[in-house]
């Protein structure tokens, strides 16, 4: 979890690479919640970065409004369950065998998503907060072709929407 403009995806990739290379994990699977939004609410069509991100946020909010605030975490959990089931079937076994596998969920946007993950995975869940100062996040978004007005709009929306089903990154973080 982290505010928009923070290097969330880079941290997730480095964590994945480290777990596989340095800690001998069979795999570290990245599950991007933005991919789940597009899979369940439609692909984002805009090529402009600001419009693309804005549409992802709106589509995520729409899914949360329709199916509950934790829906994206529930979809991630479902993906993990399916991965476990496929592995069990390939082994021709009736039981799950222990594996050195990690699933990295990138990125949690509200407390309900975090709560459902805590409920399901308990002490097997590690929550990582990724933070960058505002000026660093602004520069990162500026490099992606956004104007100052667009940057501040996204930062405000990401940090704490006033919707029951919106993003509340600041509180979750």
PyMOL commands that set and color helices and strands:
alter all, ss='L'
color gray80, all
select helices_A, chain A and resi 8-21+33-41+49-67+71-91+111-124+134-143+148-159+169-172
alter helices_A, ss='H'
color red, helices_A
select strands_A, chain A and resi 27-32+101-106
alter strands_A, ss='S'
color yellow, strands_A
deselect
rebuild
show_as cartoon
